[in-house]
């Protein structure tokens, strides 16, 4: 598993348990329309983070932390400035 996701998994597991951590990460990966794989690009991590953020409380916090890590690693947020009204 990607080292950044392994860190996320460990934080969730410490708070919610191993089984729930795996379920939440798999759900976030599915939400991002990705398949499980050994490593993810910064852009893919951003999408996975968005999946975690859909949860509340501690899981949302972990997702927002992953989002910051993904942005620092070079992920780009969508450009909504060119969207027509």
MOVENJO-V360902 format. One line per field, one symbol per residue. psi: psi as a letter, one per 20 degrees, with the letter a starting at -180 (. if undefined). Layout:
# MOVENJO-V360902
psi: ???
This chain:
# MOVENJO-V360902
psi: qphhhhgggggghhhiqgghggggghghgghilrqprhqqrhhhhgggghhhhirrcghgggghghggggghijqpqqoihjpq.
